[in-house]
Amino acid sequence: MLMNWEAIAAVASAFSSLAVVAAILVAVRQLRVGAAQVDHLRRATQLDGTMKLFALLTTPEQGEARHFIIEELADRCRADPVYRDELFNLRDIRAHREFEVGKLMEMIGIYVKHGLLDPEIVFDYWIPGNRQAWTIFQSLGIVAAHRSISPLMWENFEYLVDRYDRWFADHRPLPVHPESQNEVVADVPSA
C-alpha cells in the first residue's frame, strides 16, 4: 500500500488550521468574558466611589458650608477685616468652613479629570450650591488672591465647574410653564 505523503500532509495541515481557528475563537471568547468582567469591576468600583462622594456631598457640614458661602460670606468679608485677611491670605483656614466646600470640589475635580469618577453621574447629582460657591469665590476675589499665593490653587474646582457648565448646556431640560402646557393641550384635536 502506497501512502501519499502529500495527502497526509494536506490533511494534517487542515487539522492544524482548524485547531488554530478553534484556539482563536476560544481566545476571542475569553477576551470578551474578561472585558465584561473588567467592565463590571470598573462599574462596581465607580458605584462605590460615587456613593462615598454623595455621602460626603450631603453631610451637614457641607450643607452648612454651602449655605454660609451663599448667604453670609460676602457680608462677613466686608464686615470683618480679620476674617477677610485670614481667608484671602490662607491663614488659619481651620476657622473657615467655606474651605470644606472648596476642598471637596477640588477632590471631585481631580477624580473626574482623571477618569476615576464618571462625570455624567457626578453632574446628574450636582448640587447647584457648588456652582454658586465657585461664582462667589470668584466674585469676591478669593480665587485670584489664592492663585497669587499658589498659581494652581482651585484649578480642579474650576475644571469641575467648567465641565459641569458644558454638561448642563447639553442636558438642560426645557422650561415647563403652565401656560405653554395649556396651549399644547388646546392644539390637540378633540375626538
Phi and psi restraints in degrees (value plus and minus 20) as a CYANA .aco file:
   2 LEU   PHI    -111.1   -71.1
   2 LEU   PSI     112.1   152.1
   3 MET   PHI    -119.2   -79.2
   3 MET   PSI     113.9   153.9
   4 ASN   PHI    -113.3   -73.3
   4 ASN   PSI      80.3   120.3
   5 TRP   PHI     -84.4   -44.4
   5 TRP   PSI     -49.5    -9.5
   6 GLU   PHI     -86.5   -46.5
   6 GLU   PSI     -59.3   -19.3
   7 ALA   PHI     -87.1   -47.1
   7 ALA   PSI     -61.9   -21.9
   8 ILE   PHI     -83.9   -43.9
   8 ILE   PSI     -62.4   -22.4
   9 ALA   PHI     -83.9   -43.9
   9 ALA   PSI     -58.9   -18.9
  10 ALA   PHI     -85.6   -45.6
  10 ALA   PSI     -63.3   -23.3
  11 VAL   PHI     -85.2   -45.2
  11 VAL   PSI     -62.4   -22.4
  12 ALA   PHI     -83.9   -43.9
  12 ALA   PSI     -59.8   -19.8
  13 SER   PHI     -85.3   -45.3
  13 SER   PSI     -59.8   -19.8
  14 ALA   PHI     -84.4   -44.4
  14 ALA   PSI     -64.1   -24.1
  15 PHE   PHI     -83.4   -43.4
  15 PHE   PSI     -60.0   -20.0
  16 SER   PHI     -83.0   -43.0
  16 SER   PSI     -62.6   -22.6
  17 SER   PHI     -83.1   -43.1
  17 SER   PSI     -62.2   -22.2
  18 LEU   PHI     -82.6   -42.6
  18 LEU   PSI     -59.3   -19.3
  19 ALA   PHI     -85.4   -45.4
  19 ALA   PSI     -59.4   -19.4
  20 VAL   PHI     -85.7   -45.7
  20 VAL   PSI     -64.4   -24.4
  21 VAL   PHI     -81.5   -41.5
  21 VAL   PSI     -63.3   -23.3
  22 ALA   PHI     -82.5   -42.5
  22 ALA   PSI     -61.9   -21.9
  23 ALA   PHI     -83.9   -43.9
  23 ALA   PSI     -59.9   -19.9
  24 ILE   PHI     -83.7   -43.7
  24 ILE   PSI     -64.2   -24.2
  25 LEU   PHI     -82.5   -42.5
  25 LEU   PSI     -61.0   -21.0
  26 VAL   PHI     -85.4   -45.4
  26 VAL   PSI     -62.3   -22.3
  27 ALA   PHI     -84.1   -44.1
  27 ALA   PSI     -61.4   -21.4
  28 VAL   PHI     -82.6   -42.6
  28 VAL   PSI     -63.3   -23.3
  29 ARG   PHI     -82.0   -42.0
  29 ARG   PSI     -63.4   -23.4
  30 GLN   PHI     -83.2   -43.2
  30 GLN   PSI     -59.0   -19.0
  31 LEU   PHI     -82.2   -42.2
  31 LEU   PSI     -62.7   -22.7
  32 ARG   PHI     -83.9   -43.9
  32 ARG   PSI     -63.9   -23.9
  33 VAL   PHI     -83.2   -43.2
  33 VAL   PSI     -64.2   -24.2
  34 GLY   PHI     -82.5   -42.5
  34 GLY   PSI     -62.6   -22.6
  35 ALA   PHI     -83.5   -43.5
  35 ALA   PSI     -60.0   -20.0
  36 ALA   PHI     -85.0   -45.0
  36 ALA   PSI     -59.3   -19.3
  37 GLN   PHI     -86.6   -46.6
  37 GLN   PSI     -61.3   -21.3
  38 VAL   PHI     -83.8   -43.8
  38 VAL   PSI     -63.0   -23.0
  39 ASP   PHI     -82.5   -42.5
  39 ASP   PSI     -62.4   -22.4
  40 HIS   PHI     -82.7   -42.7
  40 HIS   PSI     -63.2   -23.2
  41 LEU   PHI     -83.8   -43.8
  41 LEU   PSI     -62.6   -22.6
  42 ARG   PHI     -81.1   -41.1
  42 ARG   PSI     -64.7   -24.7
  43 ARG   PHI     -86.1   -46.1
  43 ARG   PSI     -59.4   -19.4
  44 ALA   PHI     -85.1   -45.1
  44 ALA   PSI     -60.7   -20.7
  45 THR   PHI     -85.5   -45.5
  45 THR   PSI     -62.9   -22.9
  46 GLN   PHI     -84.2   -44.2
  46 GLN   PSI     -58.9   -18.9
  47 LEU   PHI     -82.1   -42.1
  47 LEU   PSI     -64.5   -24.5
  48 ASP   PHI     -81.3   -41.3
  48 ASP   PSI     -66.9   -26.9
  49 GLY   PHI     -82.9   -42.9
  49 GLY   PSI     -60.9   -20.9
  50 THR   PHI     -85.1   -45.1
  50 THR   PSI     -62.1   -22.1
  51 MET   PHI     -82.8   -42.8
  51 MET   PSI     -60.3   -20.3
  52 LYS   PHI     -86.3   -46.3
  52 LYS   PSI     -59.1   -19.1
  53 LEU   PHI     -82.4   -42.4
  53 LEU   PSI     -66.4   -26.4
  54 PHE   PHI     -82.7   -42.7
  54 PHE   PSI     -55.7   -15.7
  55 ALA   PHI     -83.4   -43.4
  55 ALA   PSI     -60.3   -20.3
  56 LEU   PHI     -87.5   -47.5
  56 LEU   PSI     -61.5   -21.5
  57 LEU   PHI     -83.3   -43.3
  57 LEU   PSI     -48.1    -8.1
  58 THR   PHI    -122.6   -82.6
  58 THR   PSI      -8.1    31.9
  59 THR   PHI     -87.3   -47.3
  59 THR   PSI     131.8   171.8
  60 PRO   PHI     -77.5   -37.5
  60 PRO   PSI     -56.0   -16.0
  61 GLU   PHI     -82.8   -42.8
  61 GLU   PSI     -61.3   -21.3
  62 GLN   PHI     -87.2   -47.2
  62 GLN   PSI     -62.1   -22.1
  63 GLY   PHI     -82.7   -42.7
  63 GLY   PSI     -64.0   -24.0
  64 GLU   PHI     -85.5   -45.5
  64 GLU   PSI     -59.9   -19.9
  65 ALA   PHI     -86.4   -46.4
  65 ALA   PSI     -62.7   -22.7
  66 ARG   PHI     -82.6   -42.6
  66 ARG   PSI     -62.8   -22.8
  67 HIS   PHI     -81.6   -41.6
  67 HIS   PSI     -64.0   -24.0
  68 PHE   PHI     -80.3   -40.3
  68 PHE   PSI     -65.3   -25.3
  69 ILE   PHI     -80.5   -40.5
  69 ILE   PSI     -66.9   -26.9
  70 ILE   PHI     -92.2   -52.2
  70 ILE   PSI     -60.8   -20.8
  71 GLU   PHI    -117.8   -77.8
  71 GLU   PSI     -47.7    -7.7
  72 GLU   PHI    -148.1  -108.1
  72 GLU   PSI     -41.0    -1.0
  73 LEU   PHI     -80.2   -40.2
  73 LEU   PSI     -65.6   -25.6
  74 ALA   PHI     -80.2   -40.2
  74 ALA   PSI     -66.4   -26.4
  75 ASP   PHI     -83.7   -43.7
  75 ASP   PSI     -60.5   -20.5
  76 ARG   PHI     -83.8   -43.8
  76 ARG   PSI     -60.1   -20.1
  77 CYS   PHI     -85.5   -45.5
  77 CYS   PSI     -57.1   -17.1
  78 ARG   PHI     -92.7   -52.7
  78 ARG   PSI     -58.7   -18.7
  79 ALA   PHI    -106.6   -66.6
  79 ALA   PSI     -42.3    -2.3
  80 ASP   PHI    -147.5  -107.5
  80 ASP   PSI      75.9   115.9
  81 PRO   PHI     -84.0   -44.0
  81 PRO   PSI     -50.6   -10.6
  82 VAL   PHI     -87.1   -47.1
  82 VAL   PSI     -66.0   -26.0
  83 TYR   PHI     -78.5   -38.5
  83 TYR   PSI     -67.6   -27.6
  84 ARG   PHI     -80.5   -40.5
  84 ARG   PSI     -63.9   -23.9
  85 ASP   PHI     -81.0   -41.0
  85 ASP   PSI     -65.6   -25.6
  86 GLU   PHI     -79.4   -39.4
  86 GLU   PSI     -64.9   -24.9
  87 LEU   PHI     -86.1   -46.1
  87 LEU   PSI     -69.8   -29.8
  88 PHE   PHI     -92.9   -52.9
  88 PHE   PSI     -49.0    -9.0
  89 ASN   PHI    -125.7   -85.7
  89 ASN   PSI      -8.3    31.7
  90 LEU   PHI      37.0    77.0
  90 LEU   PSI      23.3    63.3
  91 ARG   PHI    -122.4   -82.4
  91 ARG   PSI     114.7   154.7
  92 ASP   PHI      25.8    65.8
  92 ASP   PSI      38.9    78.9
  93 ILE   PHI     -90.0   -50.0
  93 ILE   PSI     -32.3     7.7
  94 ARG   PHI     -82.2   -42.2
  94 ARG   PSI     -46.6    -6.6
  95 ALA   PHI    -103.5   -63.5
  95 ALA   PSI     -19.8    20.2
  96 HIS   PHI    -136.7   -96.7
  96 HIS   PSI      78.6   118.6
  97 ARG   PHI     -87.3   -47.3
  97 ARG   PSI     -38.0     2.0
  98 GLU   PHI     -83.4   -43.4
  98 GLU   PSI     -43.7    -3.7
  99 PHE   PHI     -87.1   -47.1
  99 PHE   PSI     -45.7    -5.7
 100 GLU   PHI     -81.9   -41.9
 100 GLU   PSI     -60.3   -20.3
 101 VAL   PHI     -87.0   -47.0
 101 VAL   PSI     -67.0   -27.0
 102 GLY   PHI     -79.8   -39.8
 102 GLY   PSI     -64.1   -24.1
 103 LYS   PHI     -84.3   -44.3
 103 LYS   PSI     -61.7   -21.7
 104 LEU   PHI     -85.9   -45.9
 104 LEU   PSI     -60.9   -20.9
 105 MET   PHI     -87.4   -47.4
 105 MET   PSI     -55.0   -15.0
 106 GLU   PHI     -80.5   -40.5
 106 GLU   PSI     -67.1   -27.1
 107 MET   PHI     -82.5   -42.5
 107 MET   PSI     -66.7   -26.7
 108 ILE   PHI     -82.7   -42.7
 108 ILE   PSI     -61.0   -21.0
 109 GLY   PHI     -79.1   -39.1
 109 GLY   PSI     -62.0   -22.0
 110 ILE   PHI     -82.6   -42.6
 110 ILE   PSI     -66.1   -26.1
 111 TYR   PHI     -83.5   -43.5
 111 TYR   PSI     -61.4   -21.4
 112 VAL   PHI     -88.1   -48.1
 112 VAL   PSI     -65.2   -25.2
 113 LYS   PHI     -79.4   -39.4
 113 LYS   PSI     -55.5   -15.5
 114 HIS   PHI    -118.7   -78.7
 114 HIS   PSI      -8.1    31.9
 115 GLY   PHI      55.9    95.9
 115 GLY   PSI      -5.1    34.9
 116 LEU   PHI    -104.8   -64.8
 116 LEU   PSI     -39.6     0.4
 117 LEU   PHI    -149.2  -109.2
 117 LEU   PSI     120.1   160.1
 118 ASP   PHI     -95.4   -55.4
 118 ASP   PSI      98.4   138.4
 119 PRO   PHI     -80.9   -40.9
 119 PRO   PSI     -51.2   -11.2
 120 GLU   PHI     -79.1   -39.1
 120 GLU   PSI     -62.7   -22.7
 121 ILE   PHI     -91.4   -51.4
 121 ILE   PSI     -64.7   -24.7
 122 VAL   PHI     -78.9   -38.9
 122 VAL   PSI     -67.0   -27.0
 123 PHE   PHI     -96.9   -56.9
 123 PHE   PSI     -44.5    -4.5
 124 ASP   PHI     -89.0   -49.0
 124 ASP   PSI     -44.1    -4.1
 125 TYR   PHI    -126.7   -86.7
 125 TYR   PSI     -12.7    27.3
 126 TRP   PHI     -72.8   -32.8
 126 TRP   PSI     118.1   158.1
 127 ILE   PHI    -117.0   -77.0
 127 ILE   PSI      97.8   137.8
 128 PRO   PHI     -73.4   -33.4
 128 PRO   PSI     -48.1    -8.1
 129 GLY   PHI     -80.6   -40.6
 129 GLY   PSI     -44.8    -4.8
 130 ASN   PHI     -86.5   -46.5
 130 ASN   PSI     -62.3   -22.3
 131 ARG   PHI     -86.5   -46.5
 131 ARG   PSI     -62.1   -22.1
 132 GLN   PHI     -82.9   -42.9
 132 GLN   PSI     -59.4   -19.4
 133 ALA   PHI     -80.1   -40.1
 133 ALA   PSI     -64.7   -24.7
 134 TRP   PHI     -81.1   -41.1
 134 TRP   PSI     -65.4   -25.4
 135 THR   PHI     -80.0   -40.0
 135 THR   PSI     -61.8   -21.8
 136 ILE   PHI     -88.5   -48.5
 136 ILE   PSI     -64.2   -24.2
 137 PHE   PHI     -75.4   -35.4
 137 PHE   PSI     -63.3   -23.3
 138 GLN   PHI     -89.2   -49.2
 138 GLN   PSI     -66.6   -26.6
 139 SER   PHI     -86.0   -46.0
 139 SER   PSI     -50.0   -10.0
 140 LEU   PHI    -102.1   -62.1
 140 LEU   PSI     -29.7    10.3
 141 GLY   PHI      67.2   107.2
 141 GLY   PSI     -10.0    30.0
 142 ILE   PHI     -86.3   -46.3
 142 ILE   PSI     -64.0   -24.0
 143 VAL   PHI     -81.0   -41.0
 143 VAL   PSI     -68.5   -28.5
 144 ALA   PHI     -81.7   -41.7
 144 ALA   PSI     -61.7   -21.7
 145 ALA   PHI     -83.2   -43.2
 145 ALA   PSI     -63.4   -23.4
 146 HIS   PHI     -88.6   -48.6
 146 HIS   PSI     -55.9   -15.9
 147 ARG   PHI     -92.3   -52.3
 147 ARG   PSI     -40.3    -0.3
 148 SER   PHI     -92.3   -52.3
 148 SER   PSI     -42.5    -2.5
 149 ILE   PHI    -108.1   -68.1
 149 ILE   PSI     -64.5   -24.5
 150 SER   PHI    -161.0  -121.0
 150 SER   PSI      87.7   127.7
 151 PRO   PHI     -76.8   -36.8
 151 PRO   PSI     -45.1    -5.1
 152 LEU   PHI    -119.0   -79.0
 152 LEU   PSI     -12.0    28.0
 153 MET   PHI     -80.1   -40.1
 153 MET   PSI     112.4   152.4
 154 TRP   PHI      48.0    88.0
 154 TRP   PSI      -3.4    36.6
 155 GLU   PHI     -84.3   -44.3
 155 GLU   PSI     -54.1   -14.1
 156 ASN   PHI     -99.0   -59.0
 156 ASN   PSI     -51.7   -11.7
 157 PHE   PHI     -82.8   -42.8
 157 PHE   PSI     -66.2   -26.2
 158 GLU   PHI     -82.9   -42.9
 158 GLU   PSI     -62.8   -22.8
 159 TYR   PHI     -77.3   -37.3
 159 TYR   PSI     -65.8   -25.8
 160 LEU   PHI     -82.7   -42.7
 160 LEU   PSI     -63.9   -23.9
 161 VAL   PHI     -84.6   -44.6
 161 VAL   PSI     -63.2   -23.2
 162 ASP   PHI     -81.3   -41.3
 162 ASP   PSI     -64.6   -24.6
 163 ARG   PHI     -82.9   -42.9
 163 ARG   PSI     -60.8   -20.8
 164 TYR   PHI     -82.0   -42.0
 164 TYR   PSI     -64.6   -24.6
 165 ASP   PHI     -79.3   -39.3
 165 ASP   PSI     -62.3   -22.3
 166 ARG   PHI     -86.3   -46.3
 166 ARG   PSI     -62.7   -22.7
 167 TRP   PHI     -81.3   -41.3
 167 TRP   PSI     -65.2   -25.2
 168 PHE   PHI     -83.6   -43.6
 168 PHE   PSI     -59.3   -19.3
 169 ALA   PHI     -80.8   -40.8
 169 ALA   PSI     -55.0   -15.0
 170 ASP   PHI    -101.5   -61.5
 170 ASP   PSI     -43.6    -3.6
 171 HIS   PHI    -134.9   -94.9
 171 HIS   PSI     -18.2    21.8
 172 ARG   PHI     -76.9   -36.9
 172 ARG   PSI     107.4   147.4
 173 PRO   PHI     -92.0   -52.0
 173 PRO   PSI     130.1   170.1
 174 LEU   PHI     -87.2   -47.2
 174 LEU   PSI     122.6   162.6
 175 PRO   PHI     -85.2   -45.2
 175 PRO   PSI     122.8   162.8
 176 VAL   PHI    -128.6   -88.6
 176 VAL   PSI      98.9   138.9
 177 HIS   PHI    -140.7  -100.7
 177 HIS   PSI     111.0   151.0
 178 PRO   PHI     -75.4   -35.4
 178 PRO   PSI     -55.5   -15.5
 179 GLU   PHI     -83.7   -43.7
 179 GLU   PSI     -62.1   -22.1
 180 SER   PHI     -89.2   -49.2
 180 SER   PSI     -50.3   -10.3
 181 GLN   PHI     -86.7   -46.7
 181 GLN   PSI     -59.1   -19.1
 182 ASN   PHI     -84.9   -44.9
 182 ASN   PSI     -58.7   -18.7
 183 GLU   PHI     -82.7   -42.7
 183 GLU   PSI     -61.2   -21.2
 184 VAL   PHI     -84.1   -44.1
 184 VAL   PSI     -63.6   -23.6
 185 VAL   PHI     -82.5   -42.5
 185 VAL   PSI     -57.9   -17.9
 186 ALA   PHI     -86.4   -46.4
 186 ALA   PSI     -46.4    -6.4
 187 ASP   PHI    -100.3   -60.3
 187 ASP   PSI     -32.6     7.4
 188 VAL   PHI     -99.0   -59.0
 188 VAL   PSI     103.0   143.0
 189 PRO   PHI     -84.9   -44.9
 189 PRO   PSI     124.1   164.1
 190 SER   PHI    -102.3   -62.3
 190 SER   PSI     136.3   176.3
